[in-house]
Amino acid sequence: MDPDATTPPLPEPDALTRRFWEACRQGRLDLCACESCGHLFLPPGPCCPRCWAMRITTRTASGEGAVRTFAVYRRTYHPGLPQPYVVAVIELREGPRLVSNVVGCAPERVRIDMPVRARFENVGEFTLPRFEPAGPEKEPS
């Protein structure tokens, strides 16, 4: 089997997202922050989606959040993504939402509003933000 076949699909950073992926490599979730109105947002973009200002900086998020919606995949769509796995929309404590995986617990234990926290996993040449339960759903280590 081709060695790349076992690596899941990975991001393709561009000029706007490169800083986000570098922060992940350093174990941080960096959000875009508008210097004009203070709005925090993801994904990174050239301007603020609220006020259209072009003065964008970054702010490091706490990494804490909650599951807002999720799906459990019980079929293998890619050899690098063995089933079952959970894809979820995570709302960060700071407000922005992102799509990621919930790991560290059985898929059956994931629920809406479940508190989670970021953990960073090396996959290929990337460090991906994934989320684990921050409450009783976490499986004992």
Backbone as JSON, one array per atom type, in Angstrom:
{
  "sequence": "MDPDATTPPLPEPDALTRRFWEACRQGRLDLCACESCGHLFLPPGPCCPRCWAMRITTRTASGEGAVRTFAVYRRTYHPGLPQPYVVAVIELREGPRLVSNVVGCAPERVRIDMPVRARFENVGEFTLPRFEPAGPEKEPS",
  "N": [[0.85, -1.19, 0.0], [0.51, 2.23, -0.74], [2.46, 4.49, 1.14], [1.43, 7.02, 1.65], [-1.26, 6.62, 1.61], [-2.21, 5.96, 4.1], [-2.16, 8.25, 5.54], [-4.25, 10.76, 6.68], [-6.33, 13.09, 4.78], [-4.82, 16.24, 4.52], [-4.42, 19.7, 5.58], [-3.95, 22.43, 3.26], [-1.96, 24.85, 3.52], [-2.15, 28.39, 2.98], [-1.31, 31.81, 2.18], [-3.0, 33.13, 3.96], [-3.7, 31.24, 5.93], [-1.4, 30.13, 6.93], [-0.15, 31.15, 9.32], [-1.96, 30.29, 11.3], [-1.62, 27.48, 11.2], [1.04, 27.28, 11.91], [0.95, 28.22, 14.54], [-0.57, 26.13, 15.66], [1.32, 24.1, 15.45], [2.96, 24.9, 17.46], [1.41, 24.38, 19.62], [-0.8, 26.04, 20.08], [-3.97, 27.68, 19.66], [-4.64, 30.03, 17.49], [-6.59, 32.85, 16.95], [-8.1, 35.03, 14.52], [-8.13, 38.49, 14.99], [-9.9, 41.45, 14.91], [-8.59, 44.63, 14.7], [-10.05, 46.93, 14.64], [-12.83, 46.56, 15.43], [-12.72, 44.54, 17.28], [-13.7, 41.98, 16.86], [-13.49, 38.45, 16.93], [-12.41, 35.79, 14.88], [-12.63, 32.83, 12.8], [-12.51, 30.97, 9.79], [-9.13, 32.15, 9.08], [-8.95, 35.28, 7.4], [-8.73, 37.92, 4.9], [-9.89, 40.25, 5.78], [-11.99, 41.73, 8.32], [-14.93, 39.94, 8.98], [-17.09, 41.18, 10.1], [-16.89, 44.06, 10.23], [-15.43, 44.72, 8.03], [-12.89, 45.78, 8.15], [-9.39, 46.03, 7.48], [-7.34, 45.69, 9.21], [-5.95, 43.28, 10.83], [-5.08, 41.17, 13.47], [-3.67, 38.66, 15.66], [-4.99, 36.53, 18.24], [-4.49, 34.45, 20.97], [-6.42, 31.65, 21.67], [-8.2, 30.14, 24.42], [-8.52, 27.45, 24.09], [-10.57, 26.05, 25.11], [-13.93, 24.89, 24.87], [-17.14, 23.99, 23.45], [-19.1, 21.29, 22.19], [-21.13, 21.86, 19.46], [-22.55, 20.72, 17.36], [-22.5, 17.46, 15.83], [-21.24, 14.58, 14.03], [-21.11, 11.08, 13.79], [-18.94, 9.05, 12.14], [-19.18, 5.98, 10.73], [-18.19, 4.57, 8.74], [-15.5, 3.85, 6.58], [-14.08, 6.27, 4.76], [-11.69, 7.05, 3.87], [-8.51, 5.58, 3.9], [-6.79, 6.61, 5.82], [-8.39, 7.52, 7.8], [-9.64, 5.82, 10.01], [-12.64, 4.21, 10.97], [-14.74, 4.04, 13.94], [-15.21, 7.63, 13.8], [-15.43, 10.99, 15.04], [-16.76, 13.93, 13.79], [-17.0, 17.28, 14.46], [-18.62, 20.43, 15.16], [-17.09, 22.84, 16.89], [-17.56, 25.22, 19.32], [-15.63, 27.73, 20.39], [-14.65, 29.04, 23.59], [-14.19, 31.72, 23.32], [-15.83, 32.42, 21.24], [-15.59, 32.08, 18.27], [-16.17, 29.42, 15.86], [-15.13, 26.14, 14.88], [-14.46, 23.35, 12.72], [-13.69, 20.13, 13.71], [-12.22, 17.14, 15.13], [-13.59, 15.04, 17.69], [-11.92, 13.45, 20.18], [-10.55, 10.92, 22.39], [-12.62, 9.79, 23.77], [-15.33, 7.45, 23.69], [-17.27, 7.39, 20.7], [-20.02, 7.23, 21.23], [-20.33, 8.64, 23.56], [-20.13, 11.29, 23.04], [-21.79, 14.4, 23.03], [-24.19, 17.03, 22.43], [-23.34, 20.29, 23.51], [-21.33, 19.32, 25.13], [-18.53, 19.91, 27.15], [-15.29, 20.69, 25.94], [-11.74, 20.51, 25.29], [-8.88, 21.74, 23.58], [-6.48, 19.64, 22.05], [-3.36, 18.82, 20.68], [-2.3, 17.09, 17.84], [0.21, 15.39, 16.11], [0.23, 14.82, 12.73], [1.41, 13.45, 9.96], [3.14, 16.02, 8.36], [1.91, 17.98, 9.77], [0.47, 19.64, 12.63], [-2.41, 19.0, 14.15], [-5.36, 20.53, 15.44], [-7.35, 18.96, 17.71], [-10.14, 17.86, 19.67], [-10.82, 17.03, 23.04], [-12.9, 15.53, 25.56], [-13.72, 17.65, 28.31], [-14.89, 17.09, 30.59], [-16.8, 14.67, 32.47], [-17.06, 12.78, 30.42], [-14.65, 12.06, 29.43], [-12.39, 9.43, 28.83], [-10.78, 7.31, 31.2], [-7.24, 7.52, 31.7]],
  "CA": [[0.0, 0.0, 0.0], [1.2, 3.5, -0.78], [2.54, 5.02, 2.49], [0.58, 8.2, 1.79], [-2.66, 6.22, 1.7], [-2.62, 5.86, 5.5], [-2.19, 9.59, 6.1], [-5.52, 11.39, 6.32], [-6.2, 14.33, 4.02], [-4.25, 17.3, 5.37], [-4.64, 21.06, 5.08], [-3.03, 23.02, 2.3], [-1.86, 26.24, 3.97], [-1.89, 29.47, 2.03], [-0.82, 33.02, 2.85], [-3.91, 33.51, 5.05], [-3.82, 30.23, 6.98], [-0.08, 29.65, 7.37], [0.09, 31.5, 10.74], [-2.8, 29.42, 12.12], [-1.0, 26.15, 11.27], [2.3, 27.41, 12.67], [0.55, 28.29, 15.96], [-0.93, 24.77, 16.06], [2.59, 23.37, 15.62], [3.5, 25.34, 18.76], [0.46, 24.03, 20.66], [-1.72, 27.16, 20.33], [-5.04, 27.98, 18.71], [-4.65, 31.48, 17.28], [-7.76, 33.39, 16.26], [-7.96, 36.35, 13.91], [-8.75, 39.53, 15.83], [-9.99, 42.73, 14.21], [-8.1, 45.75, 15.51], [-11.03, 48.02, 14.62], [-14.05, 46.3, 16.21], [-12.46, 43.53, 18.29], [-14.31, 40.7, 16.51], [-12.61, 37.29, 16.78], [-12.99, 34.92, 13.85], [-12.0, 31.76, 12.04], [-11.12, 30.81, 9.41], [-8.43, 33.4, 8.79], [-9.34, 35.96, 6.17], [-8.01, 39.17, 4.65], [-10.54, 41.37, 6.44], [-12.96, 41.36, 9.34], [-16.24, 39.65, 8.38], [-18.12, 42.0, 10.74], [-16.82, 45.49, 9.87], [-14.65, 44.78, 6.79], [-11.59, 46.42, 8.36], [-8.27, 45.24, 6.99], [-6.32, 45.6, 10.27], [-6.18, 42.01, 11.5], [-3.98, 40.63, 14.25], [-4.07, 37.37, 16.19], [-5.14, 36.38, 19.69], [-4.48, 33.03, 21.32], [-7.63, 31.19, 22.34], [-8.0, 29.29, 25.6], [-8.59, 26.04, 23.7], [-11.76, 25.48, 25.73], [-15.13, 25.14, 24.09], [-18.24, 23.04, 23.59], [-19.61, 20.68, 20.96], [-22.42, 22.44, 19.06], [-23.2, 19.66, 16.58], [-21.49, 16.46, 15.47], [-21.64, 13.38, 13.31], [-20.23, 9.93, 13.99], [-18.72, 8.33, 10.88], [-18.97, 4.57, 11.0], [-17.74, 3.98, 7.48], [-14.19, 4.36, 6.21], [-14.09, 6.97, 3.48], [-10.29, 7.23, 3.51], [-7.76, 4.65, 4.75], [-6.14, 7.35, 6.91], [-9.43, 7.91, 8.77], [-10.35, 4.6, 10.4], [-13.9, 4.44, 11.67], [-15.58, 5.24, 13.91], [-14.61, 8.89, 14.22], [-16.41, 12.05, 15.26], [-16.51, 15.26, 13.23], [-17.86, 18.17, 15.25], [-18.46, 21.89, 15.18], [-16.7, 23.24, 18.23], [-17.62, 26.65, 19.6], [-14.63, 28.09, 21.38], [-15.12, 29.93, 24.66], [-14.08, 33.09, 22.83], [-16.89, 32.68, 20.27], [-15.49, 31.45, 16.95], [-16.41, 27.99, 15.73], [-14.32, 25.44, 13.88], [-14.77, 21.94, 12.52], [-12.57, 19.31, 14.14], [-12.6, 15.83, 15.63], [-13.62, 14.81, 19.12], [-11.13, 12.25, 20.46], [-10.37, 10.7, 23.82], [-13.8, 9.15, 24.37], [-16.11, 6.66, 22.73], [-18.21, 8.23, 19.95], [-21.34, 7.21, 21.87], [-20.35, 9.54, 24.72], [-20.16, 12.68, 22.58], [-23.13, 14.98, 23.1], [-24.3, 18.47, 22.22], [-22.96, 21.1, 24.68], [-20.26, 18.69, 25.91], [-17.33, 20.74, 27.24], [-14.09, 20.09, 25.35], [-10.53, 21.35, 25.26], [-8.0, 21.4, 22.45], [-5.22, 18.93, 22.18], [-2.71, 18.91, 19.38], [-1.77, 15.81, 17.42], [1.04, 15.41, 14.92], [-0.23, 13.94, 11.66], [2.26, 13.82, 8.83], [3.93, 17.23, 8.64], [1.05, 18.95, 10.43], [-0.05, 19.47, 13.98], [-3.84, 19.29, 14.0], [-6.12, 20.71, 16.67], [-8.48, 18.06, 17.93], [-10.74, 18.22, 20.95], [-11.14, 15.94, 23.94], [-13.83, 15.95, 26.6], [-13.14, 18.34, 29.47], [-15.73, 16.71, 31.72], [-16.87, 13.26, 32.83], [-17.08, 11.89, 29.26], [-13.27, 11.65, 29.11], [-12.06, 8.08, 29.27], [-9.61, 7.29, 32.09], [-5.97, 7.23, 31.02]],
  "C": [[0.89, 1.24, 0.0], [1.25, 4.1, 0.62], [1.67, 6.26, 2.7], [-0.89, 7.85, 1.96], [-3.14, 6.13, 3.15], [-2.6, 7.2, 6.21], [-3.51, 10.24, 5.7], [-5.3, 12.63, 5.46], [-5.76, 15.45, 4.97], [-4.51, 18.66, 4.76], [-3.6, 21.46, 4.04], [-2.92, 24.5, 2.64], [-1.6, 27.2, 2.82], [-1.43, 30.68, 2.83], [-1.7, 33.41, 4.04], [-3.9, 32.52, 6.21], [-2.48, 29.76, 7.56], [0.19, 29.95, 8.84], [-0.72, 30.63, 11.67], [-2.11, 28.06, 12.3], [0.32, 26.2, 12.02], [2.0, 27.49, 14.17], [0.17, 26.9, 16.46], [0.33, 23.94, 16.31], [3.21, 23.69, 16.97], [2.52, 25.1, 19.91], [-0.49, 25.15, 21.04], [-2.79, 27.19, 19.26], [-5.08, 29.5, 18.59], [-5.86, 31.87, 16.44], [-7.39, 34.68, 15.57], [-8.72, 37.33, 14.8], [-8.72, 40.84, 15.07], [-9.53, 43.83, 15.15], [-9.09, 46.89, 15.57], [-12.22, 47.76, 15.53], [-13.87, 45.22, 17.27], [-13.02, 42.15, 17.99], [-13.23, 39.63, 16.35], [-13.23, 36.35, 15.78], [-12.03, 33.88, 13.33], [-12.96, 31.44, 10.92], [-10.47, 32.17, 9.14], [-8.88, 33.98, 7.45], [-8.62, 37.29, 6.05], [-8.61, 40.38, 5.35], [-11.54, 40.84, 7.46], [-14.31, 41.08, 8.7], [-17.37, 40.47, 9.01], [-18.07, 43.44, 10.23], [-16.01, 45.75, 8.6], [-13.32, 45.51, 6.93], [-10.48, 45.47, 7.93], [-7.18, 45.06, 8.06], [-6.62, 44.39, 11.15], [-4.91, 41.59, 12.23], [-4.41, 39.25, 14.75], [-4.19, 37.43, 17.71], [-5.21, 34.89, 19.97], [-5.72, 32.68, 22.12], [-7.25, 30.3, 23.52], [-7.91, 27.81, 25.22], [-9.79, 25.33, 24.3], [-12.98, 25.82, 24.9], [-16.19, 24.1, 24.38], [-18.64, 22.53, 22.21], [-20.97, 21.32, 20.66], [-23.23, 21.5, 18.19], [-22.11, 18.69, 16.18], [-22.12, 15.34, 14.66], [-20.63, 12.29, 13.62], [-20.15, 9.19, 12.66], [-18.36, 6.89, 11.22], [-18.58, 3.81, 9.73], [-16.41, 4.62, 7.13], [-14.27, 4.97, 4.82], [-12.67, 7.21, 2.97], [-9.49, 6.31, 4.43], [-7.05, 5.34, 5.93], [-7.11, 7.82, 7.98], [-10.21, 6.66, 9.16], [-11.6, 4.93, 11.23], [-13.91, 3.66, 12.99], [-14.79, 6.48, 14.32], [-15.69, 9.96, 14.25], [-15.92, 13.33, 14.62], [-17.51, 16.19, 13.91], [-17.6, 19.63, 14.94], [-18.23, 22.25, 16.64], [-16.82, 24.75, 18.34], [-16.63, 26.94, 20.72], [-15.21, 29.04, 22.41], [-15.13, 31.38, 24.21], [-15.1, 33.42, 21.75], [-16.75, 32.02, 18.92], [-15.74, 29.95, 17.0], [-15.46, 27.41, 14.7], [-14.74, 23.98, 13.84], [-13.52, 21.15, 12.88], [-13.09, 17.93, 14.53], [-12.69, 15.86, 17.14], [-12.95, 13.46, 19.34], [-11.07, 12.05, 21.96], [-11.59, 10.17, 24.53], [-14.5, 8.37, 23.27], [-17.07, 7.59, 21.99], [-19.59, 8.3, 20.59], [-21.45, 8.17, 23.05], [-20.37, 11.01, 24.32], [-21.6, 13.17, 22.6], [-23.07, 16.48, 22.82], [-24.04, 19.16, 23.56], [-21.88, 20.45, 25.55], [-19.05, 19.62, 25.96], [-16.11, 19.98, 26.71], [-12.93, 21.05, 25.48], [-9.63, 20.83, 24.14], [-6.84, 20.54, 22.91], [-4.65, 18.86, 20.77], [-2.03, 17.59, 19.06], [-0.98, 15.98, 16.13], [0.54, 14.37, 13.94], [0.55, 14.35, 10.42], [3.1, 15.03, 9.22], [3.13, 18.3, 9.38], [0.81, 18.61, 11.89], [-1.49, 19.94, 13.91], [-4.49, 19.52, 15.35], [-7.29, 19.74, 16.68], [-8.99, 18.37, 19.32], [-11.09, 16.97, 21.74], [-12.11, 16.44, 25.0], [-13.09, 16.62, 27.77], [-13.93, 17.99, 30.72], [-15.74, 15.2, 31.93], [-16.87, 12.29, 31.65], [-15.68, 11.37, 28.93], [-13.01, 10.25, 29.67], [-10.84, 8.14, 30.16], [-8.36, 6.93, 31.31], [-5.32, 5.98, 31.54]]
}
